[in-house]
Amino acid sequence: MKTITIEGQLRTGFGKAASRAIRSQEMVPGVIYGGQTEVNFYAPAAAFKPLVYTPEFQIAEVKVDGKTYRTILKDLQFNKTTDLLTHVDLLELVEDKQVVADIPLKYVGTSKGVKEGGKFVSKINSLKVKTYPKFLKAQIEVPIDNLELNGNIRVEDVKEENYEFLNSPRIPIASVVMTRQLKQEEAAAPAKGAAAKK
């Protein structure tokens, strides 16, 4: 799984004025929680870009004050008018503590329904899972070979060892729908049959 490194510095000042001063230097304040101690830090805005502006699930190794923290992204705050990143929340990975994470889905194979002319529709791009840090992975592979026309794959159909899925089990995550052309062909077929009988 991809890991990015962020070089940060410990925050000493707090409050709105201190935060504004940090942001004026094109830095972004952040917090690392979930470990033995909460760590307040800041780092260059550019350092967060590979973590924030991607659909990939990644580990962020944050180096602050001589220590390295293995973390995952939990929350982001943006300025409502400028869209600039203003704060980052990171969860420290502790080996014997379970974490909750959103893991992207990767659909593999070609469904039966698509081969018959249907259209594959992805409804959900990631699933919320609970697991131990050692089992975190970049994506969950979902085989779709047996997905038939008008069929669905639901959360409960996804099998992944060591993961507890927190989404509702009956929610469809992908389906194959009929295209307009198929619908027209189906509608035309009974008409042809009726014409042949005359």
N, C-alpha and C positions, 0 to 999 in steps of 0.2 A: 504494500500500500504506500502511496506517495506521502512523503513527509517534507514539510517545509520548515525552515529555520527562521525565527524572528529574534533579532537582537534588541532587547529592551533595556530600560533603565527604571530603577525604583522611583516611585513617586514620593516626594517629601511634602509637597504642599497640596492641600485639598480645598474644596469649595469651588464656586463658579469662577472666581477670578483666576485661580490656579489652573483650572481646566481650560479657560480661554487662553491663558498664556501658553499652555502646551500646544493647543490647536493652532495658535498663531505661528508656531514654528513648523507647521505641517507634520505635527505629531498627533497620534491618537492615544488617548488614555484607555486602559483596559484593566480587567481584574481576572485573576486566576483563583478559582475556588474549588472545593472538593477534596483538597489534600489536608495536611496537618495545619497549615496556616493559609490565610487569604493573602494573596500577593497583589498589590496595586502597582501598576507599572505604566510606562508609555513607550511607544516605538514609532518609527517613521510611518506615515500613512501608506507609503509605497510598499512597505514590507508586508502589509496585510492584504494587498491586492490579490496575490495568488490564492489566498485562503477564502476571500470574500466573493470575488467575481468568478466563480466556477461552480458547475453543478456537481463536481467530484467531491467525494468524501475523503478528507485528508487528516493527517495528524499534524499538529503544529508544535514544534519544539521551541519553546520560548526560553531564551537565555537572559537571566536577570541576576545581577549582583553575584556572579560566579556560580550560579546554580542553573540547571537545565530542567525545565518542566515539560513533560509530555502531556499535551492537551488536545481537546477537540472543541470546535466552535459551538457555542450554545446560544448566543444572542448578539444582535447588532443593533446599533442606533444610528440613524442618519439625520442630518439637518433637513428640516422640512422644506426649506426654501432653496438651499444649494445642492441638496442630495449628497453632501460630503459625509463620509463616515465620521461619527463623533464619539463612539464608544464601542468596546468589544468585550464580551463576556466569554471566558474560556473555562472549561472544566478539566481539572487535572485528572489524569488517568492513574488510578491506584489499583494495582494488580488484583487485590482481593475484594474490591468493591465493584458491584455491577453499575453500569452506566446506561443511560438512555440516549440513543442516537438515531438520526434519520439516515438510512442507508439507501443509496440509489438502486433502482432495479435495472437489470439488463435482460431484455427478452432475446432468447436464443432459439434458432431454428426457423422453419417456415410452416405456418399453420395449414391444416387441411382446408380450412375455410377460405384462406387466401388463394390456395391453388384452384379452388372452385370459383374464383372470381370475386370473393368478398374483400372487404377492406379492413386491415388491422387497425384498431384504435387503442392507444394507450391512455388509460384514464388516470393513473397515478404513477408518478415518477420515482417515488421512494416510499419506504415503509419505516415506521417507528419501531425500533427494537430495544429490548433490554438484554444485556449480555455482559460478560466480563471483558476487560480491555484486550486480552490476548486473542479473543475471537472476532474483534472488529475487522472488517474487510472493506475494500473499496466499493464493492457492489454485490448484489444478490442476483444470481442467474436464475431466470425463470424460463423453463422449456415451454415452447408454445406449439410444438409439432402436432399435438392432438386437439388443438383448439379448432372447433368446427364452426361452420357458418351459423351466425346468430348465437354462438356460444360465448360464455364468459369464463375468465379465470378470476377467482376470488382470493381474498387474503388467506382464507383457510386452506387453499390449494398450494400455497407456497411452503415448501419444506426446506428448512435450514437448521442443521444441528446447532445446539447451544444458543439458539435465539428464541426469545419470547416475544411474539408480535403483539404490539399494543393497539394496533388498528382494529376496528370492528371486523370480525372474521368473515361476515357476509358481504362486505363491500367489494364490488367488482374492480379489479385493477387493470384488466384488458379484455377486449372483446373483438369479434370479427362481425362486422355489419354488412348487410347487403348494399351493393352499390346501386345507383339509379338504373344503370344498364341491366343488372340482374333482375331488378324489380319489373322493368319493362318487359323483359323476356318472359318472366313468369306470368305476367298479366296477359301477354300475347298467346301463350301456349294454350290455355283453355279456349280462347276464341278460335284458334286454328282447329282444335279438336271438334268444336261445335260446327264449324264450317265443313269439315270433312264428312260429318255424319249426314249432312243434308243431301 
